[in-house]
């Protein structure tokens, strides 16, 4: 019972991240200004890294974090220019 509680909590977190990613994509599409679109792109990249990390924890594969690190680095480099 105790081991299923964190699993359930991370499953809820994964679902909420997915919903947040959909909402951010809607903001990217409907954003009235360029600033809204840039901000939503930045937020989507951050949520993608979080999504990969939580998914790796849920699947029991910590090597997903090795995938999340280059994604976060690419996200950082994309917003420096």
C-alpha positions in Angstrom: 0.0 0.0 0.0 2.7 2.5 0.9 4.7 1.8 -2.3 1.6 2.6 -4.4 1.0 6.0 -2.9 4.1 7.7 -4.4 3.3 5.9 -7.7 -0.2 7.4 -7.7 1.1 10.8 -6.8 3.6 10.8 -9.7 0.9 9.5 -12.0 -1.3 12.5 -11.1 1.7 14.8 -11.5 2.3 13.3 -15.0 -1.3 13.9 -16.0 -1.2 17.5 -14.7 2.0 18.1 -16.6 0.4 16.8 -19.8 -2.6 19.0 -19.4 -0.3 22.0 -18.7 1.6 21.2 -21.9 -1.6 21.2 -23.9 -2.6 24.6 -22.4 0.8 26.0 -23.2 0.5 24.9 -26.8 -2.8 26.6 -27.0 -1.2 29.8 -25.7 1.5 29.4 -28.3 -1.1 29.1 -31.0 -3.5 31.9 -29.8 -0.9 34.2 -28.3 -1.8 37.8 -29.3 1.8 39.0 -29.0 5.2 37.7 -29.8 6.1 37.9 -26.1 3.3 35.4 -25.3 4.6 33.0 -27.9 8.2 33.2 -26.7 7.1 32.7 -23.1 5.0 29.7 -24.0 7.8 28.1 -25.9 10.1 28.5 -22.9 7.5 27.0 -20.6 6.9 24.1 -22.9 10.6 23.2 -22.9 10.7 23.3 -19.2 7.6 21.1 -18.9 9.0 18.7 -21.4 12.1 18.1 -19.2 9.8 17.6 -16.2 7.6 15.2 -18.1 10.6 13.1 -19.2 11.9 13.0 -15.6 8.5 12.0 -14.0 7.9 9.4 -16.8 11.3 7.9 -16.1 10.5 7.6 -12.4 7.2 6.0 -13.1 8.6 3.5 -15.6 11.4 2.6 -13.2 14.0 3.6 -15.8 16.3 6.3 -14.4 18.1 6.4 -17.7 15.3 8.7 -18.9 17.1 11.4 -16.9 20.0 10.9 -19.3 17.6 11.9 -22.1 16.2 14.9 -20.1 19.6 16.5 -19.6 20.4 17.0 -23.3 16.8 18.2 -23.9 17.3 20.8 -21.2 20.6 21.8 -22.6 19.2 22.2 -26.1 16.3 24.2 -24.6 18.8 26.5 -22.8 20.9 27.0 -26.0 17.8 27.8 -28.1 16.8 30.7 -25.9 20.3 32.2 -25.7 20.3 33.5 -29.2 
